[in-house]
Structure formats: C-alpha cells, structure tokens
Amino acid sequence: EKTGKVLGEFCRCYKEQFGVALFNSVRYEIEGAGGPQPQLLHRKVPLEDHVIYSGNIFQYIEENKKWRNRFCVVPHNYGLVLYENKLRELPPRVLVNSAGYKVLTSVEQYLELVNNSLPGVTPKSGHSPILKCPTDFPLILWHPYARHYYFCVMTSKEQEKWRAVFQDCVRHCNNGISEDSRVEAPAFTDAIRMYRQSREQYGTWDMLCGNETQVLSNLVMEELLPELRSAIGPRLKGKAPERQRTWIQVSDAVYRMVYELAKVQYDAAVARCEQERPQLESTIRTDMDQIITSKEHLASKIRAFVLPKAEVCVRNHVQPYISSILEALMTPTSQGFAEVREVFFKEVTDMNMNVVNEGGLEKLVEYMEKLSHLAFHPVKMQSCYEKMDQLKLEGLQQRFDVSSTSVFKQRAQIHMRQQMDDAVYTFETLLHQELGKLQGKDDLCKSIQRILERVLKKFDYDSSTVRKKFFREALLQITIPFLLKKLAPTCKGELAKFQELIFEDFASFILVENTYEEVVLQSVMKDIMQGRACGTCEDRVTLCRVLWHHWTGRERATPASSPVPGAEVPSGTGTRATPASSPVPGAEVPSGGGTRRAAPAPPVPGAEVSAGGQCATPALSPVGAEVPSGAGREHPAAASPVPRADVPSEAEVPHATPRSSVPASPVSGADVPSGAEVPHVTPRSSVPASPVPGAEPPSVSSVPHVTAAPPGGQSPSAACPQSSDKEPGEPGEPRGSTESGEGVQTEF
C-alpha cells in the first residue's frame, strides 16, 4: 500500500514534467544554442569487451559463515563478477551492481553504520560482533537497504588497489541514468526533485544512484524503512548480532520486492507518456510562439510577487557565502584536473621513449593498446580522483543543508575520467593520421611529441570549460534548494493563484512551480552578476557572469523550466544533462557535445549489466594491455612542458575561432572561465550593472591574444633521445597478467 501510494504520486509528477521536458527539447531543437565547442575529440562508441581489473580476493559467504578465495573480474560495464577460480569454468558465484553502495575499509566503520540502521540493538561488550575479519585489511560494500558484501585481502597495498577498483565501480554504476534521451531523463530527475520538495525535502540526495528503477526503489525505501523498522524491529529475536543479520536480510528482501513493483509502474508510466508524445509534440510545434508568450507573461507576474522577497533572502543568507563556496570547490577540482594532465603527459612520454628504444613502429601498436584504456584504469587514475577527497564545505554544509559532499566529488571525478578519455582518443586519432608520413624512429619521436603538445593545449582549453560548468552546477545545486526552502513559507502557498494565467491548451507545457523556480534562480544570478559576492578576483567575477549566460539568454535556448539542480542544458549541445545534484553522477555530459558513455546498470544490486555497444578504437589501438607506468619518469625532460603558474588561461576566445589559433593555457589547473561563451570584448575595468532578469547580460571580459613561451619551460622534444628507465624487454612480458605472492592479478 505504501509503495503504491509513493509510486502513484511520483508517476503523477513524471507525467507533468514529461510535457515540460518535451517542450524544452523541441524548443532547443528549433532555436539551438551557442557556446564553446570542445577542442578534444569525443569517443562516440565506448570501448567494450575488455576487463577493467581482475584478481584474487577473499569473500565472506554468509550462508556457511566462511571466507572463500574468489577470482573477481570487473568487465567494461563495471559490474563485479565473482568466480570460483581463475579458470572461470563454472558460472559466476556472485554478480554485484554497486550503485548506491559505500566502500568501507574498516570493520569499525561498518559496525557503526549497522548499529545506526537498527537503533537500540547494539552488541554488549565482550559479545561477538556481526562480522569478524581474518586479516587487518577488510573491504566492505555497504548499502542502506540492500544486502552487504564482505571481502578482505592480505596486504595494505592490495587493499588500496581494490578500494580504488570498488570505488570506480560505484562511481560508474551510480551514473546509471542515460542522458542520450533529451526528454525521459530530465522528466525523471525533475519528477524526483518535485516529489521530494513536496515532502519538504530540499537539497542534495545521496541515493539518487543507479538506473531509474533503482532510484525509484530508493525513494520508496526512504519512506518505507522507518515504518518497517518500527513494525519489525521489536519482534526480532536472538542476540544483538543475530538480530542485526536478520534485519539486513529483511531490508534486502523488501528492497527487491519494491524494485519489482517500481519497475512495473515506472515502465507503465513511460509507456503512457510515449503514447501521448506525438500529439503533444504536434501542439508544441504548431503553437510554439504562443506557448513562449504565455510562459513569459506568467513569469513576469510571479517575478513581481517573488523577486523582492527572494532578493532579500539572497542578500542576507546566500550572497556572503558564495565566495567561500567557490574557494572550497576550486582548489581540489583544479588539482584533480592538473593531475589528470600530468598523468596523461607522463604516460605518453614514457610510451614515446620506450617505443624509440625498443623497436619503433613495431612496438607502437602494443603501447597504444595500453594507452587507450588509461582513463579506465582505476589504480592509475586514483591519484587524480583522490584530489577531490580534500573537498570540505566547512560550516557551509550545515548552513545550506548539503547532506554530503560525495555528490560533488563523484561529479568532478566523472568529468576527470571523461577529459582523460577525450585526450587519449584525440591523441590516438591525430597519431593515426600521421603514421603514413613517418620515416624512422626520429620522425616517430618528434611526431608523438608534437601531437602531445597539441593535445595538451586542447586539454587546457576544454578543462577550463568543464570546470566552469562544474562550478556553476555546484553553486546552483547548493544555493537554489536552500532558497526554495527559505521562501516556501511565504511564497509557495500563494502560487496556486497564478494557475489561472495559463491557457488550458498549454497547461501540459507550462507549470507554475517550474516557473517559480526560474524566478528564484534569477534572483541568485542577479546578485552574482553584480559581483558583490566574488570579492576582487577577476576570475570569479568572470565565472559569475558566465553563470548568468548559462541559465538565461541565448546560451540556454531551452527555458529553465527546471532551473535548479534537477536539470541543465549544457551550452553547445543538444543533450540535456542529468542533474549535478544527482549523485547519479549519472550524468556525464562533456561540455560542447558528443555522446555520453552510457553505463547500463544492472537492475538490482547483485545483478550484472549485460554488455553492449561495439568497439570504436582506431585500427592503431585495439583493446587489451597495460599502460607502462614506470618507464622514463626519472628523466628531467619528462616534466610537463607547461609550467603550473597562476596565470589566467588564454582560452577566452569566441567559439568561432579556428582551433589552430587557440593558444595553450599556460596553466594546467587554472580556474579561468573561457570567454568562448562571449562573442565580443569588454574591457576588464568595466563591470556592468545587473541586467534586467531575462535580458541578455553584457559580455564577459577577454584576455588579449598573447602567446608567450612559458618561463623556464623546457621543450618536450628533449625527451626524445633519452633512454627509458625500464630495461629492454619489460613491456614485452605476457600481456595482461603478472604472478606474485599476493595472488594472480590481471590488468589491461
């Protein structure tokens, strides 16, 4: 009964948001949008049929309460597959979809979460806890509703490796809502947001993880679990550990039943909306101008009512803290992207020296196979991802009701992985085009170095754009729900009177609640535009202006019917991004276009995702080997050719500028917004007044074109004649596997 009630209310929200999302999609298609175009190429078809990671690990079997050695394989879809042994002769013992899980590395952390899940049931001192680990290096996958998985390894080094692997699986499976759809995905995420706001639940939600059915199941369990705990908890028998085990099993069983019900009802709701879609789309295309006029009239009336109150709230409760939020976000994010750049540079430089020393073109294909999977190597990318662990919203987290920073961390990490893959794919493509012109090892070395420099310049430009996008998503995600909650007592009850301003024929495409949120968003953007919250830092002023561009005016041709973190239409693309508010980090849409790598999550925790897609790797780089990581790293010439200095990026170029004329950013990690989103130049000294809400703001300032050699920068070509630190023949070892005393591990 409870499940049916929650799902019924959600389906009503979904139907409303479907019409709005469809209107936004059609309008975007007709009007288009400008914006910075990415310099890096995007892999249109994801890599497939390769193993991300594999190796031996001990698993705790709950049925017989024993630990067993298992061979764990992580395929390209990031489902954990556990076999009896390495031969894999028998079907897998366990298939795990890790969406919504947390990776724990201590039994104490786990016991604390278990004790909190069933209050009043805590083992007494001296009694055996629910779990005992035979080694000091456990790895536990914990879920608030589904069953838990227990693993352990023999050394701390193995624990760190498997922790990186498991976290990568969680990150990828959380990203389960496909953004290929411009209508269904935005309608779903907006419906989830509206449903939770109707229950006065604002802010980020940690359980917006996995595919649509998993998210819906989490939504139901969030309301159902307290009632279930009250009804069943007191009836559990036995000692405390036994009652805890029973509770976990009950919760898992209920979660699976809820999942089945949610899947049936959601599929039915989507089918009903799809039946109505042709008629709705016909109405939109016929009456587009009238719908827009009606929406603008409604917005003007709501603005007159809401804006004065919203501006006071922004001035008193938001504006003083925006600078602190930006500061907290910029440092770890910039360091993470700088590390991505450095890892890419080192891997290509190592490959270059090894290829020259060990056989030229004959070895190139082998090394390119390894390089093609660099973005998906959990261990090598870990140094990039862990930079986001520094993200702290001290004090701000409580003030703005941000439940956890994990939403922002995972989102930034997904951007990092995508930028790495785009850089690798661009390098592969450019090198493939050069192969026919090469004459010997020296030409190969120079070509690789020249292409590397080109790709790094493109990376600097694109990473600046991606970081700006991430910052504005995070700012909106933090501030808008806070404002909506603050304004709800005085504004929300009065919104019903505006319903009469909407023509009945257009009621499917214009919602008062969505328009109200647009007005609230404009109140934030107006204050940011005035630059009061950004101090004297020109970079932050520029970034704040870009925020206004992104959510209003020509760059966001689709009206912000879902302006809060529930939905963003990235400039320069026809694809609407899954909200940054979703820990669905599900939503990875590179700025400027391209097709997202979809992560088809298995339906239920414990079920594997089926493989899909086909390989689009250039002929130069088939699938399958490990990137050399140690070679040549001690050489001074292997330093990044672009020194890190706090100099603004020369990326402020109109998007029509030819690629060849876009100078390299002198900084790998500078958070300088690109002016590519602005078509003309304004002197830096002039700070425009706040525009009228809805009007196109003045242009962003630009940096004049000056491409100077970086001070002290060493030409990367000096790396060509240098020898590798690896002994000849090391990369020629059997591909993919290494034997060690710690077991058998397979890396690509």
Residue pairs with C-beta under 8 A, 6 or more apart in sequence:
2 220
2 223
2 224
2 227
3 220
3 224
3 258
3 261
3 262
4 261
4 265
6 219
6 220
6 223
6 224
7 216
7 220
7 261
7 262
7 265
7 266
8 265
9 195
9 198
10 191
10 192
10 195
10 216
10 219
11 265
11 266
11 268
11 269
13 190
13 191
13 192
13 194
13 195
13 198
14 187
14 188
14 191
14 266
14 269
14 270
14 273
15 269
15 272
15 273
16 191
16 194
16 508
16 511
17 186
17 187
17 188
17 190
17 191
17 194
17 511
17 562
18 183
18 184
18 187
18 273
19 280
19 508
19 509
20 187
20 190
20 509
20 510
20 511
20 514
20 561
20 562
21 182
21 183
21 184
21 186
21 187
21 190
21 561
21 562
21 567
21 576
22 183
22 187
22 277
22 280
22 281
22 284
22 509
23 284
23 291
23 509
23 510
23 561
24 186
24 558
24 559
24 561
24 562
24 569
24 576
25 182
25 183
25 186
25 558
25 576
26 281
26 284
26 285
26 288
27 284
27 288
27 292
27 557
27 558
27 559
28 182
28 557
28 558
28 569
28 574
28 576
29 574
30 285
30 288
31 557
31 558
32 557
33 554
33 555
33 556
33 557
33 558
33 569
33 571
33 572
33 573
34 554
34 555
34 571
34 572
34 655
34 677
34 679
35 555
35 570
35 571
35 572
35 591
35 592
35 655
35 676
35 677
36 465
36 571
36 572
36 591
36 592
36 655
36 674
36 676
36 677
37 572
37 592
37 593
37 655
37 676
38 422
38 462
38 465
38 572
38 590
38 591
38 592
38 593
38 594
39 457
39 458
39 459
39 461
39 462
39 659
39 662
40 419
40 422
40 423
40 425
40 426
40 455
40 458
40 459
40 462
41 422
41 425
41 426
41 429
42 422
42 425
42 590
42 593
42 594
42 595
43 421
43 422
43 425
43 597
43 616
44 594
44 595
44 616
45 613
45 614
45 615
45 616
46 76
46 597
46 598
46 613
46 616
47 76
47 372
47 373
47 376
47 615
47 616
47 617
47 623
48 76
48 611
48 612
48 613
48 614
48 615
49 76
49 611
49 615
49 623
50 75
50 76
50 373
50 623
50 624
50 748
51 73
51 74
51 75
51 76
51 736
51 746
51 748
52 74
52 75
52 76
52 78
52 165
52 168
52 376
52 377
52 378
52 748
53 73
53 74
53 165
53 378
53 379
53 745
53 746
53 747
54 71
54 72
54 73
54 74
54 745
54 746
54 747
55 71
55 72
55 161
55 162
55 743
55 744
55 745
55 746
56 69
56 70
56 71
56 72
56 86
56 742
56 743
56 744
56 745
57 69
57 70
57 72
57 139
57 151
57 152
57 153
57 162
57 743
58 67
58 68
58 69
58 70
58 134
58 135
58 151
58 152
58 153
59 67
59 68
59 70
59 82
59 94
59 149
59 150
59 151
60 66
60 67
60 131
60 150
60 151
60 152
61 67
61 68
62 245
67 134
67 152
69 85
70 82
70 83
70 84
70 93
70 94
71 82
71 83
71 84
71 85
71 86
71 88
71 744
72 80
72 81
72 82
72 83
73 81
73 82
73 83
73 88
74 80
74 81
74 165
74 168
74 169
75 81
75 611
76 376
76 611
77 599
77 600
77 608
77 609
77 610
77 611
77 612
78 98
78 168
78 169
78 172
78 173
78 599
78 609
79 95
79 96
79 97
79 98
79 169
79 173
79 602
79 607
79 608
79 609
80 94
80 95
80 96
80 98
80 149
80 166
80 169
81 92
81 94
81 95
81 96
81 608
82 92
82 93
82 94
82 95
82 96
83 90
83 92
83 93
84 90
84 93
86 744
92 608
94 149
94 606
95 602
95 606
95 607
95 608
96 141
96 149
96 605
96 606
96 608
97 173
97 210
97 601
97 602
97 603
97 604
97 605
97 606
97 607
97 608
97 609
98 141
98 166
98 169
98 170
98 173
98 605
99 170
99 173
99 174
99 176
99 209
99 210
99 211
99 214
99 601
99 605
100 143
100 144
100 145
100 146
100 174
100 207
100 209
100 210
100 214
100 218
100 605
101 141
101 142
101 143
101 146
101 170
101 605
102 141
102 142
102 143
102 170
103 139
103 140
103 141
103 163
103 166
103 167
103 170
104 110
104 113
104 138
104 139
104 140
104 141
104 142
105 137
105 138
105 139
105 140
105 159
105 163
106 138
107 129
107 131
107 132
107 133
107 138
107 140
109 140
110 131
110 138
110 140
110 142
110 148
111 129
111 130
111 131
113 142
114 130
114 244
114 248
115 121
115 122
115 244
117 144
117 244
117 247
117 248
117 251
118 229
118 233
118 243
118 244
118 247
119 229
120 233
121 233
121 236
121 240
121 243
121 244
121 247
122 240
123 129
123 130
123 239
123 240
123 241
124 240
127 239
127 240
127 241
128 241
129 241
130 241
130 244
130 245
131 140
131 150
133 150
133 152
134 152
135 152
135 153
135 154
137 152
137 153
137 154
137 155
137 156
137 158
137 159
138 150
138 151
138 152
138 159
139 151
139 152
139 153
139 159
139 162
139 163
139 166
140 148
140 149
140 150
140 151
141 148
141 149
141 150
141 151
141 166
142 148
143 605
144 207
144 221
144 225
145 217
145 218
145 221
145 225
145 251
145 252
145 254
145 255
146 251
146 252
146 255
146 256
146 604
146 605
146 606
147 248
147 249
147 252
147 605
147 606
148 248
151 162
153 159
153 162
153 742
154 742
155 742
157 742
158 742
160 382
161 378
161 379
164 378
164 379
164 381
164 382
164 385
165 378
165 379
167 378
167 385
168 376
168 378
168 381
171 410
171 413
171 414
171 585
172 599
173 209
173 210
173 599
173 601
173 602
174 209
174 210
174 410
174 583
174 584
174 585
174 586
175 414
175 584
175 585
175 586
175 587
175 588
175 599
176 209
176 210
176 211
176 212
176 214
176 584
176 586
176 599
176 600
176 601
177 185
177 188
177 189
177 211
177 212
177 215
177 578
177 582
177 584
177 586
177 587
178 185
178 596
178 598
178 600
179 185
179 575
179 576
179 577
179 578
179 586
179 587
179 588
179 589
179 596
179 598
180 575
180 595
180 596
180 598
182 574
182 575
182 576
183 277
184 270
185 576
185 578
186 562
186 566
186 567
186 576
186 578
187 273
188 212
188 215
189 208
189 562
189 566
189 567
189 578
189 579
189 582
189 584
190 514
190 562
190 566
190 567
192 205
192 208
192 215
192 219
192 566
193 562
193 564
193 565
193 566
193 579
193 581
194 513
194 566
195 219
196 202
196 205
196 219
197 481
197 484
200 485
200 488
202 401
202 481
202 482
202 484
202 485
203 400
203 401
203 402
203 403
203 481
203 482
203 485
204 402
204 403
204 404
204 407
204 477
204 481
204 565
204 581
204 583
205 403
205 581
205 582
205 583
206 403
206 404
206 406
206 407
206 583
207 215
207 218
207 219
207 222
207 583
208 215
208 218
208 579
208 581
208 582
208 583
208 584
208 586
209 215
209 218
209 582
209 583
209 584
209 586
210 218
210 584
210 601
211 600
211 601
211 603
212 266
213 259
213 262
213 263
213 266
213 603
214 259
214 601
214 603
214 604
214 605
215 584
216 262
216 266
217 255
217 258
217 259
217 262
220 258
220 262
221 254
221 255
221 258
224 254
224 258
225 251
228 250
228 251
228 254
229 247
232 247
232 250
233 247
236 243
236 246
236 247
237 243
238 246
255 605
256 604
259 603
259 604
263 603
280 508
280 509
283 505
283 508
284 291
284 509
287 505
287 506
290 503
290 506
291 506
291 509
291 510
292 559
294 501
294 502
294 503
294 506
294 510
295 506
295 509
295 510
295 515
295 559
296 694
297 501
298 498
298 501
298 502
298 510
298 512
298 515
299 515
299 518
299 519
299 694
301 498
301 501
302 495
302 498
302 512
302 515
302 516
302 519
303 519
303 522
303 693
305 491
305 494
305 498
306 487
306 491
306 516
306 519
306 520
306 523
307 519
307 522
307 523
307 693
309 487
309 490
309 491
310 483
310 487
310 519
310 520
310 523
311 523
311 526
311 527
313 483
313 486
313 487
313 523
314 483
314 523
314 524
314 527
315 527
317 482
317 483
317 486
318 479
318 482
318 483
318 524
318 527
318 533
319 527
319 532
319 533
320 533
321 396
321 399
321 400
321 533
322 475
322 479
322 528
322 533
322 534
322 544
323 533
323 534
323 535
323 540
324 396
325 393
325 396
325 474
325 475
325 478
325 479
326 471
326 475
326 534
326 540
326 543
328 391
328 392
328 393
328 394
328 396
329 391
329 408
329 470
329 471
329 474
330 471
330 671
331 390
332 387
332 388
332 389
332 390
332 391
332 412
333 387
333 388
333 391
333 412
333 467
333 470
333 471
333 671
334 467
334 669
334 670
334 671
335 387
335 390
335 669
336 384
336 385
336 387
336 388
336 412
336 413
336 416
337 384
337 415
337 416
337 419
337 463
337 466
337 467
337 668
337 669
338 644
338 668
338 669
339 383
339 384
339 387
340 381
340 384
340 416
340 419
340 420
340 423
340 463
341 456
341 459
341 460
341 463
341 640
341 668
341 669
342 640
342 668
343 374
343 380
343 381
343 383
343 384
343 420
344 374
344 420
344 423
344 424
344 455
344 456
344 459
345 452
345 456
345 638
345 640
345 641
346 633
346 638
347 371
347 374
347 380
347 627
347 628
347 629
348 371
348 427
348 448
348 452
349 452
349 632
349 638
349 716
349 719
350 628
350 629
350 630
350 631
350 632
350 633
350 638
350 724
351 367
351 368
351 370
351 371
351 448
351 627
351 628
351 631
352 445
352 448
352 449
352 452
352 719
352 720
353 631
353 632
353 635
353 719
353 720
353 722
353 723
353 724
354 363
354 367
354 628
354 631
354 632
354 724
354 726
354 731
355 361
355 363
355 364
355 367
355 441
355 444
355 445
355 448
356 441
356 444
356 445
356 720
356 721
357 723
357 724
357 728
358 724
358 728
358 729
358 731
358 732
360 440
360 441
360 444
361 435
361 438
361 444
363 731
364 444
364 620
365 620
365 621
365 622
366 625
366 731
366 735
367 627
367 628
367 731
368 428
368 431
368 620
368 621
369 621
369 622
369 623
369 624
369 625
370 625
370 626
370 627
370 628
370 748
371 424
371 427
371 428
371 621
371 627
372 424
372 425
372 428
372 617
372 621
372 623
373 623
373 624
373 627
373 748
374 380
374 381
374 420
374 421
374 424
374 627
375 381
375 417
375 418
375 420
375 421
375 424
376 417
376 421
377 626
377 627
377 747
377 748
379 747
380 627
380 629
381 416
381 417
381 420
384 413
384 416
384 420
385 413
385 416
388 408
388 409
388 412
388 413
389 409
391 405
391 408
391 409
391 412
392 405
393 400
393 402
393 405
393 478
396 402
396 478
397 405
399 482
400 478
400 479
400 481
400 482
401 481
401 482
401 485
402 478
406 583
407 477
407 580
407 581
407 582
407 583
407 585
408 474
408 477
408 580
410 583
410 585
411 470
411 473
411 474
411 580
411 583
411 585
411 587
412 470
413 585
414 585
414 587
414 588
415 466
415 467
415 470
415 588
417 588
418 466
418 588
418 590
418 597
419 459
419 462
419 463
419 466
419 590
421 597
422 459
422 462
422 590
423 455
423 458
423 459
426 455
426 458
427 451
427 452
427 455
428 617
428 618
428 620
428 621
429 618
430 451
430 454
430 455
431 447
431 448
431 451
431 620
432 618
432 619
432 620
434 447
434 451
435 620
437 443
437 447
438 444
438 447
442 720
445 717
445 720
445 721
446 717
446 720
449 716
449 717
449 719
449 720
450 717
452 716
453 641
453 664
453 716
456 640
456 641
456 642
456 664
457 662
457 663
457 664
457 665
458 659
458 662
460 642
460 649
460 651
460 664
460 665
460 667
460 668
461 649
461 651
461 662
461 664
461 665
461 674
462 590
462 591
462 592
463 668
464 649
464 651
464 665
464 670
464 671
464 672
464 673
464 674
465 591
465 592
465 651
465 674
465 676
466 590
466 591
467 671
468 543
468 546
468 671
468 673
468 674
469 550
469 570
469 591
470 580
471 543
471 671
472 543
472 546
472 547
472 550
472 551
473 565
473 568
473 579
473 580
474 580
475 528
475 547
476 521
476 524
476 547
476 551
476 563
476 564
476 565
476 580
477 564
477 565
477 579
477 580
477 581
479 524
480 517
480 520
480 521
480 524
480 563
480 564
480 565
481 564
481 565
481 581
483 520
483 523
483 524
484 517
484 520
484 564
487 520
491 516
492 516
495 512
495 513
495 516
496 512
498 512
498 515
499 512
502 510
502 512
510 561
511 561
514 561
514 562
514 563
515 561
517 560
517 562
517 563
517 564
518 559
518 560
518 561
518 563
519 693
521 551
521 560
521 563
521 564
522 552
522 693
522 694
523 693
525 547
525 548
525 551
525 552
525 693
526 548
526 690
526 691
526 693
527 533
527 690
528 534
528 544
528 547
528 548
529 544
529 545
529 548
529 688
529 690
529 691
529 697
530 689
530 690
531 541
531 544
531 687
533 544
534 540
534 541
534 543
534 544
538 648
538 684
538 701
539 648
539 670
539 671
539 672
539 673
541 687
542 672
542 673
542 675
542 700
542 701
543 671
543 673
545 697
545 700
546 673
546 677
546 700
548 691
548 697
549 555
549 571
549 677
549 678
549 697
549 700
550 556
550 568
550 571
550 677
551 560
551 563
552 560
552 693
552 694
552 695
552 696
552 697
553 695
553 696
553 697
554 696
555 571
555 677
556 569
556 571
557 569
558 569
558 576
564 581
565 579
565 580
565 581
565 582
566 579
566 581
567 576
567 577
567 578
567 579
568 576
568 577
568 579
568 580
569 576
569 577
570 576
570 577
570 589
570 591
570 592
571 591
571 592
571 677
572 591
572 592
572 593
572 655
573 589
573 591
573 592
573 593
573 594
574 593
575 589
575 593
575 596
577 587
577 589
578 584
578 586
578 587
578 589
579 587
580 587
586 599
587 596
588 596
588 597
589 596
590 596
599 609
600 609
600 610
600 612
601 609
602 608
602 609
615 622
615 623
617 623
623 748
624 735
624 736
624 748
625 735
625 736
625 748
626 735
626 736
626 747
626 748
628 726
628 730
628 731
630 725
630 726
631 724
631 725
631 726
631 730
631 731
632 638
632 719
632 722
632 723
632 724
632 725
632 726
633 725
634 725
635 719
635 722
635 725
636 714
637 714
637 716
637 718
637 719
637 722
638 719
639 714
640 668
641 710
641 713
641 714
641 715
641 716
642 664
642 665
642 666
642 667
642 668
642 710
642 713
643 666
643 710
643 711
643 712
643 713
644 667
644 668
644 669
645 666
645 667
645 710
646 667
646 670
647 666
647 667
647 670
648 667
648 670
648 672
648 703
649 665
649 666
649 667
649 670
649 672
649 674
649 703
650 662
650 663
650 664
650 665
650 666
650 703
650 705
650 706
650 707
651 662
651 665
651 672
651 674
651 675
651 676
652 672
652 673
652 674
652 675
652 676
652 678
652 700
652 701
652 702
652 703
653 661
653 662
653 674
653 675
653 676
653 702
653 705
654 675
654 676
654 678
654 679
654 680
655 676
655 677
657 676
661 705
663 705
663 706
663 707
664 707
665 672
666 708
666 710
673 700
675 700
675 701
675 702
675 703
677 700
678 699
678 700
678 702
679 699
680 699
681 699
681 701
681 702
682 688
682 698
682 699
682 700
682 701
682 702
683 701
684 701
686 701
688 697
688 698
691 697
691 698
736 746
736 747
736 748
737 744
737 745
737 746
738 744
738 745
738 747
